[in-house]
Amino acid sequence: MANIKSAKKRIRVIDKKTARNIRVKNHIKEAEKAFLAAIEAGNADEAKKAFQHVEKKLMQAAAKGTFHKNTVSRKISRFESKLNALSAK
């Protein structure tokens, strides 16, 4: 355990950031699962809405530093490809 006041504060700050990152990642996982479920069901309208939601959540996470921006871009690109493939059918 830290004895210095600034070190104790850093521990508190890190705990808050860790909790926030876990919460954000859980929200993104839920949004991704909803999108993939809509794709599996073949429902284009629902998939489009879910894609917009997951894209927004991913971009917010990238802005806050939870995910790297390139990781987010790659995920969005892959999801958009799936959506376009569904729409083309």
NORSULRA-V730156 format. One record per backbone hydrogen bond with DSSP energy under -1.0 kcal/mol. NH is the residue of the N-H (numbers start at 1). CO is the residue of the C=O. Records with the same first field share a line. If there is no record, write none. Layout:
NH=CO, CO
//
This chain:
8=4
9=5
10=6
11=7
12=8
13=9
14=10
15=11
16=12
17=13
18=14
19=15
20=16
21=17
22=18
23=19
24=20
25=21
26=22
27=23
28=24
29=25
30=26
31=27
32=28
33=29
34=30
35=31
36=32
37=33
38=34
39=35
40=36
41=37
43=38
47=43
48=44
49=45
50=46
51=47
52=48
53=49
54=50
55=51
56=52
57=53
58=54
59=55
60=56
61=57
62=58
63=59
64=60
66=61
72=68
73=69
74=70
75=71
76=72
77=73
78=74
79=75
80=76
81=77
82=78
83=79
84=80
85=81
86=82
87=83
88=84
//
